[in-house]
Amino acid sequence: MDFSSEIHEECGVFAVYSNKPTAVASTVYYGLFALQHRGQESCGIVVNDDGIFRTYKDTGIVNDVFTPQVLQDLGNGNMAIGHVRYSTTGDSDRINAQPIVVNHIKGRLALAHNGNLVNTDTLKEELELNGAIFHMTSDTEVISYLIIKERLTAASIEEAINRAMDKLVGAYSLVIMSPSKLIAVRDPKGFRPLCYGITPDGRYIVASESCALDAVGARLIRDVEPGEILVIDKNGVSSIKDHCGKEKHSKCIFEYIYFARPDSVIDGYSVHEARIRSGIFLALEHSVDADIVIGVPDSGIDAAIGYARESGIPYGIGLVKNKYIGRTFISPGQESREDKVHIKLNPIPSVVKGKRVVLIDDSIVRGTTSRRIVELLREAGALEIHMRVSAPPFINPCYYGTDVDSKENLIANHHTVEEIAKMIGADSLGFLNPEYVTYLNGSKNTNCYCTACFGGKYPTKTKDEYKAVSDYSKKLSERI
Ligand code: SF4
């Protein structure tokens, strides 16, 4: 995750199924560690030891929360699920940490969720009117209530999930654990990634990104299909595909540009290669005479390599990142956010001094961080700074599990490219052309991606539109 940026992840999920009791908590720990870039506010693991669920979750990063003692106390089991969280819906406190565990009349359920629903308010209202009491402010609890409600009459947990999916609208990649089954679910539009694999000793792994499979030595089998319910139990792997192929896919293109780790492969395409291509596209559309191309570490590096490769301008390491500092967004105020940039990023004067520099970053949201980076490079002696951004300008918020900001805070909403260049102090500025963003991963099917934060065409009703319908129905029922 690029600490210099101003947008944050959604969440990450991980799960393991083993036919015999093993140290599943440790496996999940390593998997979550690999997914830490998807959320750093809280994390949790639930171990299933022959139907007995043991849970530990807390605020903080994986390495701090899961001490050797905590992992030992979680003990062995034949299944476990885990979650890393960045709060997108709900407050960031301990109560919203996941996975959540729910006892119901037919057993027990643990669930971890990546993504955001857009019809949470409507669903929550319906459930509350039927007596449900919610403890969390995130929509994950709503999903679990819906599943449990359906479980009362469904023949199996997977059938209950299948029915609940009829009501869910928005982004959800889920790992769900019943006493005897591990279930992975991806929403019919496939907003957020989800894949599964197998370790050499036969344990099945489900994860948000393939880099987490690599971390535990698992081989990627395939991505969970949009709309698929994948069931893993003592009989092996089976799937329900009633919701597959019924809706147009809207996979988040921003996973390739920014959210995912470059060593991940999502839906068959390498994130690293997609970023290299974004740099190539930038060099083709926004060429400039310059002496060196540098990237803002970490997520501007791949695109910088692509830009250098296409333009023939040498690539150099002009900025060094302090790997041990917290994230930019932790700063409570605008002023301290800017001050922290220098603590986190330091230019190498011998690389940039007297040079015309092409600076590549993956996004400009509010512009404050970019302005400070440009300043730092000038202080280090750069003659010219030509900023190139490997994403199109953000003009709309995201409703699907990321915190791409409200319109008011998005600099591209109020200013032209020339104005932004002036505001951040760059000699020139070029963004990735929104028309080419779906070509990044080399896929021939460019029609299966969500690009709403760049283009404004939302693939579902927005949260506000659902809320408006719900408010209208409420008022109507009060009148009749
Ligand atoms: S709005 Fe943007 S960040 Fe959100 S899912 Fe769509 S492409 Fe991804």
Residues whose N, C-alpha, C, O or C-beta is under 5 A from the ligand:
A	BS01	SF4	C252 I253 F254 P397 C398 Y399 Y400 T402 C450 T451 A452 C453
